[in-house]
Amino acid sequence: MKTSMATRDAVARRTVDRELAIVHGAIALVAEGGSSRVTCGGLRFGSQILAGAQAAGHDCGVRVSALWSLDERVSALAIERADPR
């Protein structure tokens, strides 16, 4: 059974939304002082969400950095306070 393009797009959109929710939760955790650093790994769409995550982090004093895989894809994001204490 072949998967339609619309089905693949819907699955990809849900995955992006889920990964964004995870990263935004990690940003909130670090910004509120619950953790000094969080790594969100195993991201399928890390490259696509990086700029938005960095902007969201910047707005609340958190740095979001890409962690690159061997195939030069963003597979994880490191979230930490912009000015470590």
C-alpha positions, 0 to 999 in steps of 0.5 A: 500500500502506497502512502499518499503525499498528503498523508506523508505531509500530515505525518511530517507536520505532526512530527515537526509540531511534536519536536517544536513542543519538546524544544519549547518545553526545554527552553521554558525549563532552562529559562525558569531555572529548572535546569542549567542545560537540556539536550533535545536529541533524535530530532528528525527536523532539527535543521528546520526548527533551529532558527525558530528555536534560537529566536524563542530562546533569545527572547527569554535569555536562553541559548539554543545551539545545534549539535551536528550529526556525522552526516551534517544534519542537526540531530539535536539541540542544546539549550542552556542559559545565555549567561551561565551562573 
